[in-house]
Amino acid sequence: MIYVFSKKELAELSRDKNALVNINEIKIDTALPIAQRFEDFLHAVQNPYCFLCDETPVILRFAEDGKPLDELICNHFARNMAGQ
């Protein structure tokens, strides 16, 4: 789903950008088990629904009847690990 932000939401993001974690600065120990890496990422990102990717604020929103975020992230990592 693509979400178009209102001007008010974009202004709020710009103002609060300094409070967001830049995911490109998160370091995860790849020697740890996948569950621990996932926990470490969630701890480091602080808010998996709102973070920075370089200078770009990212907000994740899901449909009310969609799958939970933890399930989506676990499935994503499982697919990526299977491809290695």
C-alpha positions as CSV (number, residue, x, y, z in Angstrom):
1,M,0.0,0.0,0.0
2,I,1.3,3.4,-0.9
3,Y,0.5,6.2,1.6
4,V,0.6,9.8,0.5
5,F,1.4,12.1,3.5
6,S,-0.5,15.3,4.1
7,K,1.5,18.6,4.3
8,K,1.0,18.6,8.0
9,E,2.4,15.1,8.4
10,L,5.4,15.9,6.3
11,A,6.0,19.0,8.3
12,E,5.9,17.0,11.5
13,L,8.3,14.4,10.1
14,S,10.7,17.1,9.1
15,R,10.5,18.7,12.5
16,D,11.0,15.5,14.4
17,K,13.6,14.0,12.0
18,N,16.4,14.3,14.6
19,A,14.5,12.1,17.0
20,L,14.4,9.2,14.5
21,V,16.9,6.4,14.2
22,N,18.8,6.1,10.9
23,I,18.6,2.4,10.0
24,N,21.8,2.7,7.9
25,E,23.7,3.3,11.2
26,I,22.4,0.2,12.9
27,K,25.0,-2.5,13.3
28,I,23.8,-6.1,13.9
29,D,26.2,-8.9,14.7
30,T,25.6,-11.5,12.0
31,A,27.2,-14.2,14.0
32,L,24.2,-14.2,16.4
33,P,21.1,-16.4,15.9
34,I,18.5,-14.8,13.6
35,A,16.0,-14.4,16.5
36,Q,18.6,-12.4,18.5
37,R,19.5,-10.3,15.4
38,F,15.8,-9.5,15.0
39,E,15.6,-8.5,18.7
40,D,18.7,-6.4,18.4
41,F,17.4,-4.6,15.4
42,L,14.0,-3.8,17.1
43,H,15.9,-2.5,20.1
44,A,18.2,-0.4,18.0
45,V,15.5,1.1,15.7
46,Q,13.3,1.9,18.7
47,N,10.2,2.4,16.6
48,P,10.0,-0.1,13.7
49,Y,7.0,2.0,12.3
50,C,8.9,5.3,12.0
51,F,12.6,5.7,11.2
52,L,15.1,7.3,8.9
53,C,16.7,5.7,5.8
54,D,19.6,8.2,5.3
55,E,17.8,11.5,5.2
56,T,14.4,10.1,4.3
57,P,11.8,9.7,7.0
58,V,9.9,6.3,6.6
59,I,6.6,5.6,8.2
60,L,5.1,2.1,7.9
61,R,1.3,1.8,8.0
62,F,-0.6,-1.4,7.6
63,A,-4.2,-2.3,6.8
64,E,-6.3,-3.0,9.9
65,D,-7.1,-6.5,8.6
66,G,-3.5,-7.2,7.5
67,K,-0.8,-9.4,9.1
68,P,1.0,-8.2,12.2
69,L,4.4,-6.4,11.7
70,D,6.4,-9.0,13.5
71,E,5.0,-11.7,11.2
72,L,5.8,-9.6,8.1
73,I,9.4,-8.9,9.3
74,C,10.1,-12.5,10.2
75,N,8.8,-13.6,6.8
76,H,11.0,-11.0,5.1
77,F,14.1,-12.2,7.0
78,A,13.3,-15.8,6.3
79,R,13.0,-15.2,2.6
80,N,16.2,-13.3,2.5
81,M,18.1,-16.0,4.5
82,A,16.7,-18.7,2.2
83,G,18.1,-16.8,-0.8
84,Q,21.7,-16.8,0.6
